[in-house]
Amino acid sequence: MRKFAKYWRDSASLLILARDGNLPAAKNQYNYKVLAFKRTEKTSFMPNSIVFPGGAFDKQDENLQWNGFFSSMGVASEQLKNLTAVAGPRPFIFENDSDDVLDRNISLRLTALREAYEELGVLIGQKTDQLGVSSSGYSIAIPDSDILSNQKAVHDNELPFVNLCKKLGIVPDVFNMYEWSVWLTPAMFRKRRFETAFYLVALDEKPAVYAEPHEVSEFMWDTPAGLLQAHREEKLWLAPPQCYELTRLSHLYDIDQIVHFAKERNNKGSTLYCPVQYQCSDAVVFLLPGDDHYPKDYDYITTHDFEKHKDLPAEELRKQAKNVHRAEHTGLHGQTYYHNIEPFNGHLSLDGKNRHLSKL
């Protein structure tokens, strides 16, 4: 059994970016939009929140029949092996249960792709004459002529995702999706915790979207800044991981630059982000790794004294730290990020001062 199986579930999520028509890249003008959707009010986890496509890891995603399928479709074993060659940190979610299952670096990608199809009908794949890493780094959304029937069958577990791919003669595009980050629900939410691997894919055009009615209340294409502004204006609510990742993206206006960066960073690993929450007198503070107040050698299970700093203003707590990486919340829709450390694993900074970005 996996080390933390009794404490949380594994999941995967997909940031889908699509070029916005023929808009050129320009200062303060995005040439892409991000796909997000609102969960229904009956959803068991975070109802009514705005999220990226994604969901819980399923045993079908690690079934070794995928190896046989990939081989039958002409995918070389070396192509798959390249996805497992990551030089940086590997959070617990990437640990395999045993040797007789598909490597987690591949199966989690399949989870994200399957969930994007189940929830929004977006099938990101390749035909057999396109296999492997594309020179552009972009993915393609494959049209499905029987989308409503197939989507329902996959969603209702009547049609395994691998069988859908066989039926349509396509290979899920695990090659042009990029490891982005890994988040873990804080320990205070003992009964509903998820460790989630986030991946990023980019499309040259917006695909058709088919919202699954039981999980999706509405979907939207918007810029990172647009989604963040709607959150601040209380028109929608973004969960903390979505807010953080959109803040990182909000400083980049050119989708080609994002793809170039994501490809370069893809094998540098991910540091597990598990926020630790403290109550200050005027704000709720979520501490993240690298912050001087973040617990040393954190075990990801211990719930710390939430009210430890309840009489101290957030600014005073901040002044006690030389290295800061945190979000200060003054309400559901009001948070300010403080970040003066070097981003982990060559990633983007929250303030847009991205030393790791190269110019195209």
N, C-alpha and C positions, 0 to 999 in steps of 0.2 A: 504493500500500500504506500502511496505517496506520503511524504513526510507530514504535510499539512492537510491531508484529505478531510480530516474531521473538523477542521476549522474554517475552511472556505472552499468554494468551487472555482474551477478555471473557466475562463471565457476568452473570447477574442472579438475585437472590434475593428472596423475598417473606415478610415478617413478617405472618402472618395472625392477627389478634386476633378473638375471638368473645365476645360477651356470655355470661356464665355464668348461665344461667337467669334468674331474676327478682331476683337479688341486688342490693340497693341499694348505691350507693357509700358507703363508710364508712371511717373512719380505720383504717389497717392491715388493710383487708379489700378484696381485689380483686373487682371485679364482671366480670372477663373472664379468659380464659385464652389462651395462645399455642400455636399448633400447631407442633410440631417432630417430627423423626423421626431414627431411628438408621440410619446407612448400613450396608449389609451388609459383611461382612469381605472380600468379593471386589471391592468398589468400588475403582477405581484411584486415587481421590484421597480422602485422609482416611478410610480405612475405619473402621467402628465408632464414628465420631464423631456427636454430636448436632448437627443442622443445621436450618435453615429450608428449606422447599421452594425449589428453584432449580437452575440448571445453566448449561451453556455456551451462549453466543449461537450461533445458527444462521442461515445465509443466508436461510432461509425467513422469518425474523422481519423482515427488511428488504426483502423482495420488494415491488415497487411494486404488485403485484396487491392488496395490502391497501388501497391508496387506492381502487381500483375497488370493492372489497368494501364499504368504509365508505360510499362514495357510494351504492351500490345499496341499502344498509340505511337510508339517510336521515340519515347523519351529515354535518353541515355541515363544510366545510373549515375554517371559523373555529374550530369546536370542537377540532379537532386542532391547529390553529395555536396555540391557547392553551396547549397542553402544552409547546410549545417556547419560550415566553416566560419564560425564567429570568434573573433579574437578577444572581445571584451567581456564584461560581466554577464552572467546568465542567471537571472532570477529563478526561483523554484519552479515556476510554471513550465520551464523548458526541460525539466527532468522527466525522463521516461519511467513508466511503471516497471517495464521489463524490456528484454531484448526482442521479444516477439511482437512488438507493435511498431507502427510507423514513427519515425523520429519526430519529436515534438516541434522542431523548427519547420517541419512540413505540415504536420497535422493541424497545428494552430492556424496556419494560413488557410487550410481547407475549412476550418471552423468559420473563419471570418467571411470567406467567399460563400459558403453555404448559407450563412445567416443573411447576407446581403440579398441573396436570391429569395430566401423564405420571406423576408420582411418587405422587400421593395422590388422584387422581380428583376433585379439587376444581375445578369450573369456575366461574370468577367472571365473570359477564357481565350483559348487559342485553337485554331484549326491545325491539322497535322502538318501543314506546310509552313507554319509560323513558329514552331516550337522553340522555346528557349528565351534567353534575354534579348529583347529587341534593341536595336541600335538607338532608338529614340528614348527608351526607358518607359514608354507609355503602355498602358493596357488597352484592351478593346472590350466593349460590352457586346456580347453575342445576342442577336435577336432570337426569340423563341416563339415560333408560330402558334404553339399551343400553351402559351404562358400561363393562363389562368388555371387550366387543369393541372399542368405540371407543378406549378408553384404550390397549389393546394396539397397535392400529393406529397411533395417534399416536406412542406410545413407540418402535415399531419402524420409524418413518419410512415407513410404508405409507399413511398418511393425513395430509397436511399439515394443520396446525392451522387454517389459513384454510378448508379444505374441511370440517373438522369444524364450524366455526362456520356455514358455509353450510347444512350438512346439518341442524343443529339450529335454524337461524333466529335465532341470537343474535349480539350484538356483544360481543367481549371488553371488559370494563369497565376501559379504560385511564383513564377520567375520574375515578374515585373511588379511585385508588391514589396514594400520596404518596411522592415522592422522600425517602428517609430518610438514606442515607449511601453512601459509596463506599470500598471497601477494596481494597488491593493486597497480595498475598502478598509477604513480605519477600524481598529480593534473594538471600539465602543459599540459597533453594530454587529454584535456577536452572532445573531441568528441569520443575517443576510450579508455574507461577505463574498466578494469575488476578486480573484487576481486576474487581471485582464491584459492581454497583449494587444497593443494597438499597432495596426499596420496602415500604410499609406499607399494608395494607387492613384494614378493620374490618367484621365481620358482626354482625348482631343476634342470630344464633343459630348454634350449631355445625352445620356441614354433615356429611353422611355422608362418610366417608373410605374410600378403596379403595387400600390399599397395593400398589404395584407390587413384585412379589416379588424381582426381580433387584437393585433399588436400595434397597429399604426393608426393614430387619430388623424394626422396630416403630415405631409412631407414638404420640404422646402429646399430650394437652392439659394444660397446667399453667400456673401463674402465673409471672411472671418470677422472683420470690423462690423459688418451689418448684424451678424448674430450676437456679437458682444454688446452692441448698442441696444438691440431689442431686449437683451437680458437686463441691462441697466435700467431701461425704461419700463421694466416689469411686464413686457408683452409676451415673454416666454421665460422659462427657467432652465438654465444650463447647470448640470452637475459640475462639481469642482474639476474633475479630469478634463471634461470637454472645454470648460472655461480656460484652463491652463493651456491646453494644446492650441486652442484658437488664438489665445494671446500670443503664443510663440509664432504662429503662422501670420498673424495680423501685420507683422512688419515686412512681409515678403509679398510683393505685388505681381511677380512674374511666375507663372506656373512652370516655365522651362527651368528657371533657376531653382525652384523647389525640387523638381525631378532630378536635376543634376546633383543637388546637395544630398537628396535622399539616397541616390545610388552610391555616392561616395561614402556615406555614413553607414550603409546597410549592414556591414559586418563588424561594426565597432561595439556592439553589445548594448545592453540597457541596464540602468540602475533601477532597482525596484523603488517606486514611490509609494510609500504608505504614510499618509498624513497622520500626525499626532496632534490631538486637539487640546487646547487650553482655553479656559475662560478668563478674560481680563475684565476690568471694570467697564470698559467701553467697546469691547469687540471680542469676537471669538477668533482665536489664532490657530491656524493649521500650519504646523511646522513640517518641513520637508528635509530630506537628507542633505547634509552639508551645513545646515544651520547649527550654530553653536549650542542652541537649546534642544536640538534633536537628541533623543536618548542614545547614549553610546551602546554599541553592540545590541541594538534593538532586536527583540525576538519575534516581533510582529503579532504577538498574542497578548502581551501584558497591556492592560488598560491603565494608563497613568492617571494621577490625580487631576481630574478635569478642572477643579476649582482651585488648584494650587496658587494661581496668580489672580484670583478674582478681585482683589482689592488694588491691583496694579494696572494703570493705563497701558494699553498696547504699545504706545510710543516709549514708555519707560522700559518695558520688557525688551523692546527692540534695541534700545541704547545699551543694554547689558551685553549685547552680542557683537563681536567683530565680524563674524561671518554670518550672513543672513540669507535665508531661503525660506520664505513663508508667505502665507496669504492671511490678511487681516479682514475679517468679515464683520460688517456693521449691520447686516441684515441678509435675507435670502438673495437679494439682488445687488448688494453692495460689497465688493471686495477689492482690496488693493494688494498688489504683489510687491514684495521686497526681495531683491535678489542681487547680491554683489559678489557671488562666487563664480568661478569658471564653470560653465555648463558641463555636465558629465558626458563622457563618451563622444565628444566632438559635436554635441547637439546645439540647437538654437538657443539663444538667450531670450529671456522674457522681455528685455528692454530694447531689443532690436540691434544691440551692439554685437553682431555676429562675426567674430574673428575667423570662424571656420568656413565662412562662405567664400567661394571663389567667383569671380566675375565671368560671365559667359562671353 
